[in-house]
Amino acid sequence: MRIILVAILAALTVFSETPAEAIELSAIRRNAVTTIVMAGDIEPGDAEKFRAFWDTSEFDTFNYVVAMDSPGGSLWDGLDIGSFLRERGAETVVTRYGPLAPGEDEFSYREEHAGAGCYSACAFAFMGGVKRDVPDGNKIGFHQFSNSDGASNSNLMSTLTVTAILNSYLRDMGAAPQLTDFMMKTGPDDMFIPDNAQLLWLGIVDDGSFKKFRIEPKFDLPVAVATSLGNIDTRERVYEVDTFCLRGTPMINFYAISPERGLPTDIADPATTHIDGFSISSPEGTRDYGRNSFWLYANSNLLATLAISKADAWAIASSNTLIALNSYGASGFFLSARILVPVGGDPAIKVSFNDCLK
């Protein structure tokens, strides 16, 4: 697939909104977070340049954030950078940083500024972030691709193939299908710049919450399922939340993205774990649960099963809630999920708990 993608896209670029200098990369190190600043045009070969910079900049850090301010450029390199960021679990943000003063280094303070833009190829790179943010005062933009000499994509024999690749990429990165529609309706000389509501609705930004639950049949039961790549990081393990009713008791399962991201034996074993309970916080208040209300699993993508009250099941189905397992020691693992529901509640969660709430 990668060979096909290179062959199709190597000659393509995406229209740049304004002229800019070639891509520039620098690092900012603060405590356990390394920010890689990416500014300027994305040119052919810049994906390799980005990977090389990353490899030489790896540091003792928990989180990587890539700050983007670019008018666009090489479509393939933008996609390649985005795929690389997803593989590495990096976050992305559209923002601008001031330059280093003489004598300063990557540990020096750099002021953050509004007015950044991430357009075209940069927008595809941005979508690779497991958590994505476009703060107020900054913009992101999408439009149709064009070839390197400025011809419209209608003149390209590979239009349908490239469109399918872009659609698949955006879907894999968590964007709503409608984003492709907006992009393809916007010509190469124009730019679709989503407003704050569209940023959320189209899945361009990801706040790490679990929302838009869907019903899936599991255990011969209707189970409400939601996933969030934006929730996971170096220590946070919860990628999927399931809600269901088992023998009259409302239940919640937490899952990791893979068994490799599961709990080690000493954390899951009741005799050695530091996890002694969990809490559910909603507009109605916070309820604490003890050891008899949850089960942990070792070396599995299933992390934990929680048994909850009917009152909390209704709260989860009808209001925004935070569910978090508690650790009395520095285990190095977080197991938590923030559930967001629309006005009137989440219909899938209500269905999953229906037999428990009768």
DOLUM-791362 format. One record per residue (C-alpha): residue number from 1; residue in three letters; x, y, z. Coordinates in steps of 0.2 Angstrom, whole numbers. Layout:
<mibas>
[miba NUM, ALA, [X, Y, Z]]
...
</mibas>
This chain:
<mibas>
[miba 1, MET, [0, 0, 0]]
[miba 2, ARG, [14, 12, 4]]
[miba 3, ILE, [23, 9, -13]]
[miba 4, ILE, [6, 13, -22]]
[miba 5, LEU, [4, 28, -11]]
[miba 6, VAL, [21, 35, -15]]
[miba 7, ALA, [19, 31, -34]]
[miba 8, ILE, [2, 41, -34]]
[miba 9, LEU, [6, 55, -23]]
[miba 10, ALA, [25, 58, -26]]
[miba 11, ALA, [21, 71, -40]]
[miba 12, LEU, [7, 79, -30]]
[miba 13, THR, [6, 94, -19]]
[miba 14, VAL, [-8, 104, -11]]
[miba 15, PHE, [-10, 122, -14]]
[miba 16, SER, [-2, 133, -2]]
[miba 17, GLU, [-12, 148, 4]]
[miba 18, THR, [3, 160, 6]]
[miba 19, PRO, [21, 158, 1]]
[miba 20, ALA, [32, 153, 16]]
[miba 21, GLU, [50, 147, 20]]
[miba 22, ALA, [54, 129, 19]]
[miba 23, ILE, [49, 119, 34]]
[miba 24, GLU, [59, 123, 50]]
[miba 25, LEU, [59, 111, 65]]
[miba 26, SER, [64, 115, 83]]
[miba 27, ALA, [61, 107, 100]]
[miba 28, ILE, [55, 114, 116]]
[miba 29, ARG, [57, 104, 132]]
[miba 30, ARG, [47, 107, 148]]
[miba 31, ASN, [46, 94, 162]]
[miba 32, ALA, [39, 78, 154]]
[miba 33, VAL, [33, 86, 138]]
[miba 34, THR, [43, 89, 122]]
[miba 35, THR, [35, 101, 109]]
[miba 36, ILE, [42, 99, 91]]
[miba 37, VAL, [38, 116, 82]]
[miba 38, MET, [35, 113, 64]]
[miba 39, ALA, [33, 129, 53]]
[miba 40, GLY, [34, 134, 35]]
[miba 41, ASP, [31, 125, 18]]
[miba 42, ILE, [30, 106, 18]]
[miba 43, GLU, [41, 101, 3]]
[miba 44, PRO, [45, 84, -5]]
[miba 45, GLY, [56, 75, 7]]
[miba 46, ASP, [51, 84, 23]]
[miba 47, ALA, [43, 68, 30]]
[miba 48, GLU, [60, 60, 31]]
[miba 49, LYS, [67, 76, 37]]
[miba 50, PHE, [54, 76, 51]]
[miba 51, ARG, [58, 58, 56]]
[miba 52, ALA, [76, 61, 57]]
[miba 53, PHE, [73, 76, 68]]
[miba 54, TRP, [62, 66, 79]]
[miba 55, ASP, [75, 52, 81]]
[miba 56, THR, [89, 65, 85]]
[miba 57, SER, [77, 74, 98]]
[miba 58, GLU, [71, 59, 108]]
[miba 59, PHE, [72, 63, 126]]
[miba 60, ASP, [66, 57, 143]]
[miba 61, THR, [48, 62, 141]]
[miba 62, PHE, [31, 56, 143]]
[miba 63, ASN, [21, 66, 130]]
[miba 64, TYR, [26, 73, 113]]
[miba 65, VAL, [16, 88, 105]]
[miba 66, VAL, [19, 94, 88]]
[miba 67, ALA, [15, 113, 86]]
[miba 68, MET, [10, 117, 67]]
[miba 69, ASP, [10, 133, 58]]
[miba 70, SER, [11, 129, 39]]
[miba 71, PRO, [3, 135, 23]]
[miba 72, GLY, [4, 117, 16]]
[miba 73, GLY, [14, 109, 2]]
[miba 74, SER, [18, 91, -2]]
[miba 75, LEU, [2, 81, 0]]
[miba 76, TRP, [12, 64, 2]]
[miba 77, ASP, [24, 71, 15]]
[miba 78, GLY, [9, 78, 25]]
[miba 79, LEU, [1, 61, 25]]
[miba 80, ASP, [17, 53, 29]]
[miba 81, ILE, [21, 65, 44]]
[miba 82, GLY, [3, 62, 50]]
[miba 83, SER, [5, 43, 49]]
[miba 84, PHE, [21, 44, 59]]
[miba 85, LEU, [14, 55, 72]]
[miba 86, ARG, [-1, 42, 75]]
[miba 87, GLU, [12, 28, 76]]
[miba 88, ARG, [21, 37, 89]]
[miba 89, GLY, [6, 43, 99]]
[miba 90, ALA, [10, 61, 97]]
[miba 91, GLU, [-2, 76, 100]]
[miba 92, THR, [-5, 90, 88]]
[miba 93, VAL, [-9, 108, 90]]
[miba 94, VAL, [-11, 123, 78]]
[miba 95, THR, [-1, 137, 86]]
[miba 96, ARG, [14, 148, 83]]
[miba 97, TYR, [30, 150, 94]]
[miba 98, GLY, [42, 165, 94]]
[miba 99, PRO, [60, 162, 88]]
[miba 100, LEU, [74, 158, 100]]
[miba 101, ALA, [84, 173, 106]]
[miba 102, PRO, [103, 172, 104]]
[miba 103, GLY, [111, 161, 117]]
[miba 104, GLU, [94, 152, 121]]
[miba 105, ASP, [92, 133, 118]]
[miba 106, GLU, [78, 120, 118]]
[miba 107, PHE, [76, 121, 137]]
[miba 108, SER, [73, 140, 136]]
[miba 109, TYR, [56, 148, 137]]
[miba 110, ARG, [47, 152, 121]]
[miba 111, GLU, [32, 163, 120]]
[miba 112, GLU, [16, 155, 111]]
[miba 113, HIS, [6, 166, 99]]
[miba 114, ALA, [-11, 166, 90]]
[miba 115, GLY, [-12, 169, 72]]
[miba 116, ALA, [-5, 152, 66]]
[miba 117, GLY, [-13, 142, 51]]
[miba 118, CYS, [-12, 124, 46]]
[miba 119, TYR, [-18, 122, 29]]
[miba 120, SER, [-19, 109, 15]]
[miba 121, ALA, [-5, 96, 17]]
[miba 122, CYS, [-2, 103, 35]]
[miba 123, ALA, [-20, 99, 39]]
[miba 124, PHE, [-17, 80, 35]]
[miba 125, ALA, [-2, 80, 45]]
[miba 126, PHE, [-12, 88, 60]]
[miba 127, MET, [-25, 74, 59]]
[miba 128, GLY, [-12, 61, 64]]
[miba 129, GLY, [-12, 68, 82]]
[miba 130, VAL, [-20, 56, 95]]
[miba 131, LYS, [-26, 72, 103]]
[miba 132, ARG, [-29, 87, 92]]
[miba 133, ASP, [-32, 105, 96]]
[miba 134, VAL, [-35, 121, 87]]
[miba 135, PRO, [-35, 135, 100]]
[miba 136, ASP, [-45, 151, 97]]
[miba 137, GLY, [-36, 163, 86]]
[miba 138, ASN, [-28, 149, 75]]
[miba 139, LYS, [-35, 141, 60]]
[miba 140, ILE, [-35, 125, 50]]
[miba 141, GLY, [-40, 123, 32]]
[miba 142, PHE, [-44, 109, 19]]
[miba 143, HIS, [-48, 109, 1]]
[miba 144, GLN, [-46, 98, -15]]
[miba 145, PHE, [-28, 93, -20]]
[miba 146, SER, [-19, 99, -35]]
[miba 147, ASN, [-4, 94, -45]]
[miba 148, SER, [13, 102, -44]]
[miba 149, ASP, [10, 113, -59]]
[miba 150, GLY, [-6, 120, -53]]
[miba 151, ALA, [-18, 110, -64]]
[miba 152, SER, [-35, 105, -57]]
[miba 153, ASN, [-37, 88, -50]]
[miba 154, SER, [-50, 85, -64]]
[miba 155, ASN, [-35, 83, -75]]
[miba 156, LEU, [-27, 69, -65]]
[miba 157, MET, [-31, 51, -70]]
[miba 158, SER, [-28, 46, -52]]
[miba 159, THR, [-41, 58, -45]]
[miba 160, LEU, [-53, 44, -39]]
[miba 161, THR, [-38, 34, -32]]
[miba 162, VAL, [-31, 48, -22]]
[miba 163, THR, [-48, 54, -16]]
[miba 164, ALA, [-51, 36, -9]]
[miba 165, ILE, [-34, 36, -1]]
[miba 166, LEU, [-38, 53, 7]]
[miba 167, ASN, [-55, 48, 13]]
[miba 168, SER, [-48, 32, 21]]
[miba 169, TYR, [-34, 41, 29]]
[miba 170, LEU, [-46, 54, 37]]
[miba 171, ARG, [-58, 40, 43]]
[miba 172, ASP, [-43, 30, 51]]
[miba 173, MET, [-38, 46, 60]]
[miba 174, GLY, [-55, 49, 67]]
[miba 175, ALA, [-63, 62, 56]]
[miba 176, ALA, [-81, 61, 52]]
[miba 177, PRO, [-86, 56, 34]]
[miba 178, GLN, [-93, 73, 30]]
[miba 179, LEU, [-75, 81, 31]]
[miba 180, THR, [-71, 73, 15]]
[miba 181, ASP, [-87, 80, 7]]
[miba 182, PHE, [-82, 98, 13]]
[miba 183, MET, [-65, 96, 6]]
[miba 184, MET, [-70, 90, -11]]
[miba 185, LYS, [-82, 104, -13]]
[miba 186, THR, [-69, 117, -10]]
[miba 187, GLY, [-58, 120, -25]]
[miba 188, PRO, [-39, 121, -25]]
[miba 189, ASP, [-39, 140, -25]]
[miba 190, ASP, [-51, 141, -10]]
[miba 191, MET, [-50, 135, 8]]
[miba 192, PHE, [-63, 127, 20]]
[miba 193, ILE, [-59, 134, 37]]
[miba 194, PRO, [-71, 125, 50]]
[miba 195, ASP, [-78, 135, 64]]
[miba 196, ASN, [-77, 129, 82]]
[miba 197, ALA, [-93, 119, 81]]
[miba 198, GLN, [-87, 111, 65]]
[miba 199, LEU, [-70, 107, 72]]
[miba 200, LEU, [-79, 95, 85]]
[miba 201, TRP, [-93, 89, 74]]
[miba 202, LEU, [-81, 84, 60]]
[miba 203, GLY, [-69, 76, 72]]
[miba 204, ILE, [-55, 87, 67]]
[miba 205, VAL, [-51, 91, 85]]
[miba 206, ASP, [-51, 77, 98]]
[miba 207, ASP, [-54, 81, 117]]
[miba 208, GLY, [-51, 64, 122]]
[miba 209, SER, [-69, 61, 128]]
[miba 210, PHE, [-80, 46, 124]]
[miba 211, LYS, [-95, 50, 115]]
[miba 212, LYS, [-107, 44, 101]]
[miba 213, PHE, [-109, 27, 108]]
[miba 214, ARG, [-115, 14, 96]]
[miba 215, ILE, [-124, -3, 100]]
[miba 216, GLU, [-114, -19, 96]]
[miba 217, PRO, [-119, -37, 100]]
[miba 218, LYS, [-108, -44, 113]]
[miba 219, PHE, [-110, -58, 126]]
[miba 220, ASP, [-128, -60, 118]]
[miba 221, LEU, [-132, -43, 125]]
[miba 222, PRO, [-134, -26, 118]]
[miba 223, VAL, [-118, -17, 122]]
[miba 224, ALA, [-115, 2, 120]]
[miba 225, VAL, [-97, 5, 113]]
[miba 226, ALA, [-86, 20, 111]]
[miba 227, THR, [-68, 23, 108]]
[miba 228, SER, [-56, 37, 110]]
[miba 229, LEU, [-38, 37, 103]]
[miba 230, GLY, [-37, 55, 111]]
[miba 231, ASN, [-39, 47, 129]]
[miba 232, ILE, [-23, 37, 128]]
[miba 233, ASP, [-6, 42, 132]]
[miba 234, THR, [10, 35, 140]]
[miba 235, ARG, [1, 32, 156]]
[miba 236, GLU, [-18, 32, 152]]
[miba 237, ARG, [-23, 15, 146]]
[miba 238, VAL, [-42, 16, 142]]
[miba 239, TYR, [-46, 16, 123]]
[miba 240, GLU, [-63, 9, 123]]
[miba 241, VAL, [-78, 10, 135]]
[miba 242, ASP, [-92, -3, 135]]
[miba 243, THR, [-109, -1, 145]]
[miba 244, PHE, [-121, -16, 147]]
[miba 245, CYS, [-133, -24, 159]]
[miba 246, LEU, [-129, -41, 166]]
[miba 247, ARG, [-141, -50, 177]]
[miba 248, GLY, [-149, -34, 183]]
[miba 249, THR, [-133, -25, 187]]
[miba 250, PRO, [-126, -11, 176]]
[miba 251, MET, [-108, -15, 171]]
[miba 252, ILE, [-94, -5, 162]]
[miba 253, ASN, [-79, -13, 154]]
[miba 254, PHE, [-63, -3, 150]]
[miba 255, TYR, [-52, -9, 136]]
[miba 256, ALA, [-34, -5, 130]]
[miba 257, ILE, [-30, -3, 112]]
[miba 258, SER, [-20, -19, 112]]
[miba 259, PRO, [-14, -33, 125]]
[miba 260, GLU, [3, -24, 125]]
[miba 261, ARG, [-6, -9, 132]]
[miba 262, GLY, [-14, -20, 145]]
[miba 263, LEU, [-11, -21, 164]]
[miba 264, PRO, [5, -30, 170]]
[miba 265, THR, [2, -45, 183]]
[miba 266, ASP, [7, -35, 198]]
[miba 267, ILE, [-6, -21, 194]]
[miba 268, ALA, [-20, -33, 191]]
[miba 269, ASP, [-17, -45, 205]]
[miba 270, PRO, [-28, -41, 220]]
[miba 271, ALA, [-14, -45, 232]]
[miba 272, THR, [-2, -33, 224]]
[miba 273, THR, [-12, -19, 216]]
[miba 274, HIS, [-12, -1, 221]]
[miba 275, ILE, [-29, 1, 214]]
[miba 276, ASP, [-42, 1, 228]]
[miba 277, GLY, [-58, 8, 221]]
[miba 278, PHE, [-66, 19, 208]]
[miba 279, SER, [-77, 34, 207]]
[miba 280, ILE, [-90, 41, 196]]
[miba 281, SER, [-92, 60, 195]]
[miba 282, SER, [-108, 68, 188]]
[miba 283, PRO, [-118, 84, 190]]
[miba 284, GLU, [-127, 74, 204]]
[miba 285, GLY, [-110, 72, 214]]
[miba 286, THR, [-97, 59, 216]]
[miba 287, ARG, [-100, 41, 221]]
[miba 288, ASP, [-85, 30, 227]]
[miba 289, TYR, [-84, 11, 225]]
[miba 290, GLY, [-73, -1, 234]]
[miba 291, ARG, [-63, -16, 230]]
[miba 292, ASN, [-79, -28, 229]]
[miba 293, SER, [-86, -18, 214]]
[miba 294, PHE, [-72, -20, 201]]
[miba 295, TRP, [-61, -33, 193]]
[miba 296, LEU, [-44, -31, 184]]
[miba 297, TYR, [-36, -41, 171]]
[miba 298, ALA, [-18, -45, 167]]
[miba 299, ASN, [-10, -45, 150]]
[miba 300, SER, [-26, -42, 140]]
[miba 301, ASN, [-34, -28, 131]]
[miba 302, LEU, [-48, -30, 144]]
[miba 303, LEU, [-42, -19, 158]]
[miba 304, ALA, [-56, -18, 171]]
[miba 305, THR, [-75, -23, 174]]
[miba 306, LEU, [-85, -11, 185]]
[miba 307, ALA, [-101, -15, 193]]
[miba 308, ILE, [-111, 1, 197]]
[miba 309, SER, [-127, 7, 204]]
[miba 310, LYS, [-143, 10, 194]]
[miba 311, ALA, [-143, 28, 199]]
[miba 312, ASP, [-125, 30, 192]]
[miba 313, ALA, [-130, 20, 176]]
[miba 314, TRP, [-144, 33, 174]]
[miba 315, ALA, [-132, 47, 177]]
[miba 316, ILE, [-120, 40, 164]]
[miba 317, ALA, [-134, 38, 151]]
[miba 318, SER, [-141, 56, 154]]
[miba 319, SER, [-126, 67, 159]]
[miba 320, ASN, [-108, 70, 157]]
[miba 321, THR, [-98, 59, 169]]
[miba 322, LEU, [-80, 55, 174]]
[miba 323, ILE, [-76, 37, 179]]
[miba 324, ALA, [-59, 35, 186]]
[miba 325, LEU, [-50, 20, 195]]
[miba 326, ASN, [-41, 26, 211]]
[miba 327, SER, [-23, 21, 215]]
[miba 328, TYR, [-16, 24, 233]]
[miba 329, GLY, [2, 22, 226]]
[miba 330, ALA, [12, 28, 211]]
[miba 331, SER, [7, 14, 199]]
[miba 332, GLY, [12, 23, 184]]
[miba 333, PHE, [-5, 19, 176]]
[miba 334, PHE, [-21, 29, 174]]
[miba 335, LEU, [-38, 21, 170]]
[miba 336, SER, [-51, 34, 167]]
[miba 337, ALA, [-64, 40, 155]]
[miba 338, ARG, [-74, 56, 152]]
[miba 339, ILE, [-91, 52, 144]]
[miba 340, LEU, [-100, 66, 135]]
[miba 341, VAL, [-118, 64, 130]]
[miba 342, PRO, [-129, 75, 120]]
[miba 343, VAL, [-144, 84, 127]]
[miba 344, GLY, [-157, 72, 132]]
[miba 345, GLY, [-144, 58, 135]]
[miba 346, ASP, [-135, 45, 124]]
[miba 347, PRO, [-148, 33, 116]]
[miba 348, ALA, [-136, 19, 114]]
[miba 349, ILE, [-131, 19, 133]]
[miba 350, LYS, [-149, 20, 138]]
[miba 351, VAL, [-152, 4, 127]]
[miba 352, SER, [-138, -5, 135]]
[miba 353, PHE, [-144, -1, 152]]
[miba 354, ASN, [-162, -3, 148]]
[miba 355, ASP, [-165, -20, 157]]
[miba 356, CYS, [-156, -14, 173]]
[miba 357, LEU, [-167, 2, 174]]
[miba 358, LYS, [-184, -6, 172]]
</mibas>
